[in-house]
């Protein structure tokens, strides 16, 4: 799916998740592991197209957070192994 994104979107995601991965790698110092980062970032990344009830919104947010956590933890494999070169 990543390879099907427009190039500008792919570059943006690669940089975003590169930064998040770098923060996760230093979680021993900053207390921000992939799970914590995902909880902070997920609500701003994807959301349901129409208003729903609180239960559905909560389930949706949890699913998005799991996806964001996965992308952070596997950003090198997903967006290219040389993600550290962005810095």
N, C-alpha and C positions, 0 to 999 in steps of 0.2 A: 504493500500500500504506500509505503514511503516513496518508492520510486515513481509512483503515479502522481505525486504532488507537483504543482508548478515549482519551478526552480527557486523562485523568491521565497515561497513558503518553506521549502526544504532547507534553505540556507538559514532562515529565521529559526526554525525548529532546531536545527543542528546547533546553532549558537546558544539558544535558550537552554536546551538540555545539556549542552557542554558546560555551561555555567552551573546548572543545578547539580550535575554529576561532580563537578569540582568541589562544590560546597559539601556534597554528601561524602566525598573522600576525606574531608576534614571534619567530619562530625564528632570526632573525639574532642575537638577543641571548641567547636561552635554549637554542639548539641542539635544540629539540624541534619538528621539522616533523611534517607529518601522518603520514608513514611511521613515524617513531619513536613518536609518540603511539599509533598503531594497534597497534604491536607490544606496547606496554605495556598497553593497554586491552582489546584483542580477546580474550585468554584468559578475561577475566572477564565478557564480554558474552554470548557464545553458545558452546555446547559440544554435543557429540554426546550423545544421550539414554542411550546404553548404552556401557559400557567397550569400547574397541577396542584394536587393536595400536598401537604407536608410529608406524608409517608412516601409518596412517589418521588418527591424531590430529594428526600434523604437517601433513598435507594439509588437514585441516579448519581448523586454526589459521591456516594461510596464507590460505585463502579468507576466513575471518572478518576477518583483518587487512586484506585488500584491500577488503572491504566497509566496514569502519570508516574506512579511509583515504579512500575515496570519499565517505562521509558527512561527514567532517571538511572535505574540500576543497570540497564542494558544499552545505554546510549552509544557506547563504543561500537557494539555489534550492529545496532540499528542505523546509526547515522555515519558510520565509518570509524574504523579502529583508531585513527589518528586524531581523535577529538581534542587531545591536549594541545595540538598544534595551533588551535584557535587562539591560545593565549600566548 
